[in-house]
Amino acid sequence: MKEFGSVNDILEFAICQEQEAVEFYSDLASKMKIEAMRIVFNQFAQEEMGHKAKLLDIKEKGIYEVSSEIISDLKISDYLVKTPAANDMTYQEALVLAMNKEKSSFKLYLNLSERAPNAELKSLFLMLAQEESKHKLRFEIEYDDMVLKEN
């Protein structure tokens, strides 16, 4: 696993992760045949750009805060088969893919927090894990509203 020596190293890594997420959701949007689905994934890409901007701001100002907010976990992604990206995927498949991506990011930051060499780095990783948890929750709610309620 990657080693980090400073808050700046972590922020650089996280900024790259957010840029990859922007590209991931933009690419996913381009694969959607239905316009409404394309719009939703482009909105997710915009949100990831906002997260990247937040991290850049933290990097510039050196100020961040870990919220005590508890993020719900609907655990929907725990029971779904991972879906590979494809040009003809359904909205349901795209949501499963997105949930699993956010879940992986959450686990990465949580694992990094457990290996952090000091409290400051641990705190930053926990803040990033919490952000990823929020992203996953958003996809789980969307899945619940758009897929599970239809069945």
N, C-alpha and C positions, 0 to 999 in steps of 0.2 A: 504494500500500500504506500502511496505517496507520503513523503515526510514534509512537514511544513515547519519552518523556523521562525515565522513571524506572522503577525496579523496581515501584513501586506501580501505575503505568499498565499494565504488563505483567500484573501479578497481577489487576487489575480485569478486563482483557480476558480472561484465561484463566478466571477465575471465571465470567464470562458464557458463555464457550464451554462450560464444564462443565455449567452450568445448561441450556443449549440441548441438550446431549447427553442430560441426564436427561429432558428433554421429548421428544426424538427417540425414545429407546428406550421410554419410557412409551407414546408414541403408536404406535410399532411393535408393542408388546405388545398394545395394544387392537385392532389390526387382525388379530391372529392368531386363527384359528378353532380351532386345536388348543390345548388347555389347557397341554400341556407346552411348547409354543413360547411361549405367553404368559408362563409362569413364567420361562423363560430370558431373555427380553427385559426382564422386570421386574427380574431379577437384574442385568442389565447396567445398568439405570437406577440401581439401588442402588449399584453400583460407581462410577458417575459421581458420585453424591452423595458417596461417600467421597473421590473425587479433588477435588471442590469443597471438602470439609472440609479436606483436606490443604493446598490452596492458601490457604484462609482462615487456617489455622494458620501457614503461612509468612508471610503478610501480617502477622499479629499479632506473631509472634516475630522476623521478619526473618532467619530462618535457613533456608537450603536447601543442598542438596548435590547435585552432579552425580555420579552413579555412573559408575564406569568399566566397568560391566557392558555387555557387547555383546549386543544383542537380535537374535535370529535373524529373518530375513525369509524366509518360505517362498515369497514372490512369487506366491502364488496369485491375489491380486487383480489382478496385472499382466496376467493372461490371461483375465479375465472381463469380460463386457459389463456396463456400469453398468445398474442396475435402478432404475426409479423406484418410489417408495413407492405402494402400492396396498392396498386393503382385502382383496383376495383373493390376496395374494402367498404363495408357498410359503416354507417355512423356508429353503430354499436361496436363494431370491431375497432374503429378508430378511438372510441372512448376507452376501451379495454387497453389498447396500446398506450394511450396517454396516462391512464391510471398507473399502469405498471412502470412507466418511465418515471413518474413522480415518486412512486413508492421506492424505486431503486435509488433515486437521488436522496430521499429522506434517510434511507438506511446508510448510505454512504456518509452523510454528514453526522449521523448519530454514531456510527463506528469511529469516525475521525474524532468526535468529541471524547470518546472513551480513551483514545490514545493520545490526546493532547498533552503536551508536556507542562502546561501551566493553566491557571484558572482563566486568564484572558482569552487564550486560544480555545479552550473548552467552551467558554461562553459564546464566542463567535460561531463555532460549529453548531451549538445548540440553537442559536438564532436562525442559522441557515436551515437546519433540519426542520424547525418549526414552520418556516416559509414553505418548504417543500410539502410538508404535511397539509398546509392550507390548500396548496395546488391540488393535491390528491383528493382532498375532501370536495373541492369544487367539481372535479370530474365524477366522483362517486354520486354526488347530488344530481348532477346532470344525467348520469346513467339511471339512477333511481327514477327520476322524473320522466325521462324519455324512453327508457327501455322496460324497466320492471313494472311501471304503472300501466304500460300498454298490454302486458300479459295477464 
